[in-house]
Amino acid sequence: MNIVVLCFSYVSTKLFGIDRTAGALKRVGRLLAKRSTDLSADMVAARAVRGMHLLPLQVECLDQAMATWFALNRHGYPAALRIGMRLSPLSGHAWVTCHQDTFVTTPGMEDFTEVASYAPWSDSV
């Protein structure tokens, strides 16, 4: 399912925007929720982006973060999607936080100012 979510995020964010894509993933994730999991949050996050190198698309951090956010929440981990910007040099980045962990990291993340956040939709674990 991870490749499907990555492709969906890639196409949907460009056609419909981040808000609609996040809403759609939230609705689908609630329908397909896995309430019990044997996997740690780290393993779920790693599996969320596994196989992205096989895609003929240039998967950016936003797509990786959306897939990770979807997978973690689907498995019962309360993960939040964060989007940030920095001015010098002008760039943006998306990442996911779950408990004290941060996923889809990049060097210099402390320079990003959070401009948008999507709350967890699962609080099971």
C-alpha positions in Angstrom: 0.0 0.0 0.0 3.0 2.3 0.5 3.6 2.9 -3.2 -0.1 3.6 -3.7 -0.1 6.2 -1.0 3.1 7.8 -2.4 1.7 8.0 -5.9 -1.6 9.3 -4.6 0.1 12.0 -2.6 2.3 13.0 -5.5 -0.7 13.4 -7.9 -3.2 14.7 -5.4 -1.1 17.5 -3.8 -0.5 18.9 -7.3 -4.1 18.6 -8.4 -6.0 19.4 -5.2 -3.6 20.8 -2.8 -2.2 19.7 0.6 -5.4 20.3 2.6 -7.6 18.1 0.4 -5.0 15.4 0.1 -4.5 15.3 3.9 -8.3 15.1 4.4 -8.6 12.3 1.9 -5.8 10.3 3.5 -7.3 10.8 6.9 -10.7 9.5 5.7 -9.2 6.5 4.0 -6.9 5.8 6.9 -9.8 5.7 9.3 -11.6 3.2 7.1 -8.5 1.0 6.8 -7.2 1.4 10.4 -5.1 -1.4 11.9 -5.8 -1.2 15.6 -3.1 -3.6 16.8 0.4 -3.6 15.5 3.6 -5.6 16.3 5.7 -3.0 14.5 7.5 -0.1 16.2 6.9 3.5 14.9 10.3 3.4 13.4 9.5 0.3 11.4 6.1 1.6 10.2 7.8 4.9 9.1 10.5 3.0 7.2 8.0 0.8 5.5 5.9 3.8 4.5 8.5 5.0 2.0 10.0 1.7 1.1 10.0 1.2 -2.6 9.9 4.9 -3.5 13.1 4.4 -5.5 11.1 2.1 -7.9 8.7 4.9 -8.9 9.3 6.9 -12.1 8.3 10.0 -10.1 10.5 12.4 -8.2 9.1 11.8 -4.7 9.8 14.9 -2.5 9.7 15.3 1.2 6.0 16.3 1.2 5.0 13.0 -0.4 7.3 11.0 1.9 5.9 12.9 5.0 2.3 12.3 3.9 2.9 8.6 3.4 4.6 8.4 6.8 1.9 10.4 8.5 -0.8 8.1 6.9 1.0 4.9 7.9 1.8 5.8 11.5 -1.7 7.0 12.2 -3.2 4.0 10.4 -1.2 1.7 12.7 -2.4 3.6 15.8 0.6 5.9 16.4 -0.5 9.6 16.9 1.7 11.3 14.3 1.5 14.9 13.2 2.4 16.2 9.8 4.5 19.4 9.9 5.4 21.8 7.0 8.0 24.5 7.4 9.8 27.2 5.5 13.1 28.9 5.8 14.1 32.2 4.2 17.8 31.8 3.6 18.1 30.0 1.3 14.4 30.0 0.5 13.2 26.4 0.8 10.4 24.3 2.4 10.4 20.9 4.1 7.7 18.5 5.4 8.3 16.1 8.3 6.4 14.0 10.7 6.5 13.9 14.5 5.3 11.1 16.6 5.9 11.2 20.4 9.5 12.3 20.6 10.6 11.0 17.2 10.9 13.0 14.0 10.7 11.3 10.6 11.6 12.5 7.0 14.4 14.6 8.4 16.9 16.9 6.5 20.1 18.6 7.7 19.4 22.0 9.2 15.8 21.3 10.2 16.2 23.7 13.2 16.2 26.5 10.7 12.7 25.8 9.4 9.7 27.7 10.8 6.6 25.7 11.0 3.9 27.2 8.8 1.3 24.4 8.7 0.5 21.4 10.8 -1.9 18.5 10.4 -2.9 16.9 13.7 -2.8 13.2 14.5 -6.0 11.4 13.7 -5.1 8.3 15.8 -4.4 8.2 19.5 -4.4 4.5 20.1 -0.8 3.8 20.9 
